[in-house]
Amino acid sequence: MKIGLYFGTYNPIHVGHLIIANHMAEYADLDQIWMVVTPHNPLKKKSTLLDDQQRLQMVFLATEDYPKIKPSDIEFKLPQPSYTVITLAHLQEKYPNHEFSLIMGEDNLKTLHKWRNYEVILENHDIYVYPRISDEPENVELKSHPKIHVIDAPIVEISSTFIRNNIKEGKNIQPLLPPKVWEYIDHNNFYKK
């Protein structure tokens, strides 16, 4: 089975994440998309994150109506901060019959050369890239790599930061969130302070 791993802190998960995940499930040659909830991204301050289980619950609520998209807490059990190369090695060992690929935005591809052991990732895993608007210079060498697949997906410019900031300001951002996720956030008064 071909699994696309879509990593994120999902703080919170929003419709943009679902648009990308569903597009990859339907148009890339992947059987399933696993939305891997990252406990701690080395590039983000941990203090801004909701509890791991709360973010996992939101991903579960957002994806339960999508049979090809699954929430994953695989990184909760690994050393933190999480490094993709370690997670991939762990998954390959745990699920030897699955073929794991990465899903990432074009902005992340431009900084892939800064990732820990990125050469090992590229050697062993396909990477599916969706378009993003970014000021970073393009990495032409990486983009033409045989393991890189640029997918013609919709450009979605919604960010979790925008959502958190607007909830704090009392704005109605309901259309940007799956309904069950909005209810969960509203019920728990998340991001209001």
Buried (B, 14 or more C-beta within 10 A) or exposed (E): EEBBBBBBBBBBBBBBBBBBBBBBBEEBEBEBBBBBBBBBBEEEEEEEBBEBEBBBBBBBBBBEEBEBBBBBBBBBEBEBBBBBBBBBBBBBEEEEEBBBBBBBBBBBBBBBEEBEBBEBBBEBBBBBBBBBEBEEEEBEEBEEBEBBBBBEBEEBEBEBEBBBEBBEEEEEBEEBBBEBBBEBBBEEEBBEE
